[in-house]
Amino acid sequence: MKKNYMFTPGPTMVPAEVLLEEAQPLIHHRTPQFSEVLREIGEGLKELFGTSEDVYLITGSGTAAMEAAVANTCSPNDTAICVKSGKFGERWAELAEAYRCNVVNFDLEWGKSFTADQAEKLLQQHPEASVLCVTHSETSTGALTDIERIAKVTSRTDTLLIVDTITSIGVHAVEMDKWGADVMVGGSQKGCMVPPGLSFIAASQRAWSTIEAATSPRYYLDMRAMRKKWSEFQTPYTGPVSLARALRKALHMMRAEGLENIYERHARLAEAVRESMKAIGLELLPENPANGLTSVLAPEGIDSGELVSKMRDEYGVTIAGGQGHLKGKIFRIGHMGYISKEDLLVCISAVERGLQDLGYAFEFGSAVSLTQKLLFEK
């Protein structure tokens, strides 16, 4: 008998209670009942984003919210600075190019984190920039960026700070208002423990004057329409009834656990994975690791794709390989959302087994032993 576990950095495992919400009989999306679902979601998302501003629900994966951020703040020929620190940093640049911006690419070595000093220098070189697009937790590398310090830089300029928090909300404390970020986007299939298909976006008051004046073409992702309908807790077009109910349930579960407890749990799981991988002689990719996933350099002579396939197909444990030029060179262990300490032992055990089967020499069981000590010793 083989059970299946998923330790990817998105989609993540979903609680049974959340899945069952999707199985409930449908209600119409233009009813007071659905408006109440959206109202509760809105309150929960404000807590996750750390904002008093409305957080809008979009039917679409995280990239839809990223596109909405660009479409609503950029006009053709605006200058957009895009920090390309990984696959999803590259996506910011691709979106800005699609909306006919003059894109200033800032290329970082994958695994490095963008700094406030780099932001200061870029904005001095390009004071005309309308937006600076960055990624809080880069899913392709596992690197975390200090958004609070970067926001202190952008807040002294006319440049809006747009942040991808898709892999950080529900994992790290996010404080949009306190930090002074202008636009933040998130997604359902990471720390929020919901299937893919929903994304979220919020904008500061400073950003709204730009949103109102932007001349890029917008229709389905027009934040002006979102704001108008959200005033009555509705979406501009057909609402995602079943997914919204699932999200409401997940947010209720998160509130019951407590956000501080959630952040502490993720930090502890992340530390256990990092230290257990180091204990068997492996190196981590990021210099400043995020708590939602751990990116590990594959041992010399081992293709990480083979490890991923073996674990998934033979052991029923799914992790992720590398993307772009890191394909075959790293493996990524997701430990965000609905993952317990006991779940993590299953994952680390499978990683050890897979590496041993592929010929990597190490003290078998040492990673599992250390994981147990870090997670369960008092």
C-alpha positions in Angstrom: 0.0 0.0 0.0 1.3 3.4 -0.9 0.0 6.7 0.5 0.6 10.0 -1.3 2.1 13.1 0.3 2.9 16.4 -1.3 5.7 18.6 -0.1 5.9 20.9 -3.1 6.2 24.7 -2.8 2.7 25.0 -4.3 0.2 23.6 -4.7 0.3 22.4 -1.1 -1.7 19.8 0.8 -5.3 20.8 1.6 -7.1 19.9 4.8 -10.1 17.5 4.5 -12.3 20.2 6.0 -11.4 22.6 3.3 -11.9 20.1 0.5 -15.4 19.3 1.9 -16.4 22.9 1.6 -16.0 22.6 -2.2 -18.4 19.7 -2.1 -21.3 21.7 -0.6 -24.3 22.5 -2.8 -23.8 25.6 -4.9 -25.4 28.9 -4.0 -25.8 31.8 -6.5 -23.0 34.3 -6.6 -25.3 37.3 -6.5 -26.9 36.5 -3.1 -26.5 37.9 0.4 -25.2 34.4 1.4 -22.3 34.7 -0.9 -21.6 38.3 0.0 -21.3 37.1 3.6 -18.7 34.5 2.5 -16.7 37.3 0.8 -17.0 39.6 3.8 -15.5 37.0 6.0 -12.8 36.3 3.5 -12.0 40.0 3.3 -11.5 40.3 7.0 -9.2 37.2 7.1 -7.1 38.4 4.2 -6.6 41.9 5.8 -5.1 40.1 8.7 -2.8 38.0 6.5 -1.7 41.1 4.5 -1.3 43.3 7.6 -3.5 46.0 6.1 -6.6 48.0 6.7 -7.1 48.3 3.0 -9.5 46.0 1.1 -8.0 42.9 -0.3 -9.7 41.8 -3.5 -10.4 38.3 -4.6 -9.5 37.3 -8.2 -10.6 34.1 -9.9 -7.2 33.1 -11.3 -3.9 31.8 -10.0 -1.3 34.1 -8.5 -0.1 35.2 -11.9 -3.5 36.8 -12.5 -2.9 39.1 -9.4 0.6 39.8 -10.6 -0.8 40.9 -14.0 -3.5 43.0 -12.3 -0.8 44.7 -10.3 1.1 45.7 -13.5 -2.0 46.5 -15.6 -3.5 48.8 -13.0 -0.3 50.8 -12.0 1.6 51.0 -15.3 0.8 52.9 -18.5 2.6 52.3 -21.8 6.1 53.7 -21.8 6.3 53.9 -18.0 9.5 52.7 -16.5 9.2 49.6 -14.5 12.2 48.2 -12.5 11.9 44.5 -12.2 14.1 42.5 -9.8 14.9 39.2 -11.6 16.0 37.0 -8.6 14.4 33.8 -9.9 11.6 32.4 -12.1 9.0 34.6 -10.5 11.1 37.7 -10.5 11.4 37.1 -14.2 7.7 37.0 -14.5 7.4 40.6 -13.3 9.6 41.6 -16.2 7.6 39.6 -18.7 4.4 41.1 -17.5 5.8 44.7 -17.6 7.0 44.0 -21.2 3.6 42.7 -22.2 2.1 46.0 -21.0 4.6 48.0 -23.1 6.6 49.4 -20.2 10.2 50.4 -20.5 11.6 47.6 -18.4 14.8 48.1 -16.3 16.0 44.6 -15.4 18.0 44.1 -12.3 19.5 40.6 -12.5 20.4 38.9 -9.3 22.2 35.5 -9.0 19.5 33.0 -8.1 19.6 32.4 -4.4 20.6 36.0 -3.6 18.2 38.4 -1.9 17.5 42.0 -3.2 18.7 44.6 -0.7 17.6 48.1 0.3 21.0 49.4 -0.8 20.4 48.0 -4.2 17.0 49.6 -4.3 18.4 53.0 -3.3 21.0 52.8 -6.1 18.5 51.7 -8.7 16.0 54.5 -7.8 18.8 57.1 -7.9 19.7 55.9 -11.4 16.0 55.7 -12.5 14.0 58.4 -10.6 11.4 58.3 -13.3 10.4 54.7 -12.5 6.7 54.3 -11.9 7.1 50.9 -10.1 9.6 48.7 -8.5 8.5 45.0 -8.7 10.0 42.6 -6.2 9.4 39.1 -4.8 9.1 38.6 -1.1 9.7 34.8 -1.1 11.1 33.6 -4.4 9.6 30.1 -4.9 12.2 29.0 -7.4 15.1 29.5 -5.1 13.7 29.7 -1.5 15.3 33.1 -1.0 13.6 35.7 1.3 13.8 39.5 0.7 13.5 42.1 3.4 10.5 44.1 2.1 10.3 46.3 5.1 13.7 47.9 4.5 13.1 48.2 0.8 9.8 50.0 1.4 11.6 52.6 3.5 13.5 53.4 0.4 10.5 53.6 -2.0 8.4 55.5 0.4 10.8 58.5 0.0 10.2 58.5 -3.7 7.3 58.6 -6.2 8.0 55.0 -7.2 5.4 52.4 -6.1 6.6 49.2 -4.5 4.8 46.2 -5.9 5.4 42.9 -4.0 4.7 39.3 -4.8 3.8 37.7 -1.4 2.3 34.6 -3.0 4.7 32.2 -1.1 4.9 34.3 2.0 1.4 35.1 3.2 0.4 32.6 5.9 4.1 31.6 6.3 5.9 34.8 7.3 4.4 37.9 9.0 3.4 40.3 6.3 2.8 44.0 7.3 1.7 45.9 4.2 0.7 49.1 6.0 3.4 49.1 8.6 6.1 48.5 6.0 4.7 51.0 3.5 4.4 48.7 0.5 2.0 49.9 -2.2 0.6 46.8 -3.9 0.7 43.3 -2.7 -0.5 40.1 -4.3 -1.1 36.6 -3.0 -2.5 33.2 -4.0 -4.6 30.4 -2.5 -2.5 27.4 -3.1 0.5 28.0 -0.8 0.3 28.9 2.9 -3.5 29.4 2.7 -4.1 25.6 2.2 -6.6 26.0 -0.6 -6.5 24.4 -4.1 -5.2 26.6 -6.9 -7.5 29.1 -8.6 -7.7 32.1 -6.4 -5.4 35.1 -6.0 -5.6 38.3 -4.0 -4.5 41.9 -4.4 -4.4 45.0 -2.2 -3.3 48.5 -2.9 -2.3 51.5 -0.6 -4.0 54.8 -0.8 -0.9 56.2 -2.4 -1.2 53.6 -5.2 -4.9 54.4 -5.9 -4.2 57.7 -7.6 -1.9 55.9 -10.0 -4.5 53.1 -10.5 -7.1 55.7 -11.4 -4.9 57.4 -13.9 -3.2 54.4 -15.6 -4.0 54.1 -19.3 -3.1 50.4 -19.9 -6.0 48.4 -21.2 -7.9 46.6 -18.4 -11.1 44.7 -18.3 -11.4 41.5 -16.2 -8.5 42.6 -14.0 -9.6 46.2 -13.6 -9.1 47.1 -9.9 -11.5 50.0 -10.3 -14.3 47.5 -11.0 -13.1 45.3 -8.1 -13.2 48.2 -5.7 -16.7 49.2 -6.8 -18.2 45.8 -6.4 -16.3 45.0 -3.2 -18.1 47.8 -1.5 -21.1 45.5 -1.5 -19.0 42.3 -1.0 -19.4 41.2 -4.6 -17.0 40.4 -7.5 -17.3 42.2 -10.8 -18.0 38.9 -12.7 -19.1 35.4 -11.7 -17.7 34.7 -8.3 -15.7 31.5 -7.5 -18.4 30.1 -5.1 -16.9 26.8 -4.2 -13.3 28.0 -3.9 -14.4 31.0 -1.9 -16.1 28.7 0.6 -12.9 26.6 0.8 -10.9 29.8 1.5 -13.2 31.0 4.2 -12.9 27.6 6.0 -9.1 27.7 5.7 -9.0 31.3 7.0 -11.2 30.2 10.0 -8.7 27.4 10.7 -5.8 29.8 10.5 -7.4 32.2 12.9 -8.1 29.4 15.3 -4.4 28.4 15.3 -3.3 32.0 15.6 -1.1 33.7 13.1 1.9 34.0 15.5 1.6 30.2 16.1 1.5 29.6 12.4 4.6 31.7 11.8 6.5 29.9 14.6 5.4 26.5 13.2 6.8 27.4 9.8 10.0 28.7 11.3 10.5 25.5 13.2 9.8 23.2 10.3 12.1 25.2 8.1 15.0 25.0 10.6 14.5 21.2 10.9 14.7 20.8 7.1 17.7 23.0 6.7 19.7 21.4 9.5 18.8 17.9 8.5 20.0 18.5 4.9 23.3 20.0 6.2 23.7 17.0 8.5 24.0 14.7 5.5 26.5 16.9 3.7 24.2 18.9 1.5 24.3 22.6 0.8 21.4 25.1 0.6 21.0 27.4 -2.3 19.6 30.7 -0.7 21.8 32.9 1.4 18.7 34.2 3.3 16.2 31.2 3.3 12.4 31.7 3.5 10.4 29.5 5.8 8.0 28.1 3.2 10.4 25.9 1.3 14.0 24.8 1.3 16.1 24.6 -1.8 18.9 22.1 -1.6 21.8 21.6 -4.0 21.8 18.0 -5.4 25.0 16.0 -4.6 27.6 15.8 -7.3 26.7 13.3 -10.0 23.0 13.1 -9.0 20.3 14.7 -11.2 17.7 16.2 -8.8 15.0 15.3 -11.4 15.7 11.7 -10.8 15.3 12.1 -7.1 12.0 13.9 -7.6 10.7 11.2 -9.9 11.8 8.3 -7.7 10.3 9.8 -4.6 7.0 10.6 -6.3 6.6 7.4 -8.3 8.0 4.8 -5.9 7.5 6.3 -2.5 4.4 8.5 -3.0 6.2 11.6 -1.7 6.3 14.5 -4.0 8.8 17.3 -3.8 9.9 19.7 -6.6 13.0 20.0 -8.7 14.8 23.1 -10.0 13.4 25.5 -12.6 15.2 27.3 -15.4 19.0 26.8 -15.3 18.7 25.1 -11.9 16.8 22.2 -13.4 18.5 19.0 -12.4 20.7 20.9 -9.9 18.5 21.5 -6.9 15.5 19.9 -5.2 12.9 22.0 -3.3 11.1 20.7 -0.2 7.9 22.6 0.5 6.9 22.9 4.2 4.2 25.5 4.1 0.5 25.3 4.9 -1.1 22.0 6.0 2.1 20.2 7.1 2.7 18.9 10.6 5.9 17.8 12.3 4.9 14.2 11.7 4.4 14.8 8.0 7.9 16.3 7.8 9.5 13.1 9.1 7.9 11.2 6.2 9.4 13.7 3.8 12.9 13.7 5.2 12.8 9.9 5.4 11.9 9.7 1.8 14.6 12.1 0.8 17.2 10.0 2.6 15.9 6.8 1.0 15.9 8.4 -2.5 19.5 9.7 -2.1 20.7 6.4 -0.9 19.1 4.5 -3.8 20.7 7.0 -6.3 24.2 6.2 -4.8 24.8 9.1 -2.5 26.9 8.0 0.5 26.0 9.3 3.9 25.1 8.1 7.4 21.6 6.7 6.7 19.0 7.9 9.2 21.0 10.9 10.5 18.8 13.5 8.8 15.6 11.8 10.3 17.2 11.6 13.7 18.2 15.2 13.7 14.7 16.2 12.5 13.1 14.4 15.4 15.4 16.1 17.9 14.7 19.5 16.5 11.0 19.1 16.3 10.2 17.0 19.4 12.8 17.5 22.0 11.7 19.9 24.7 
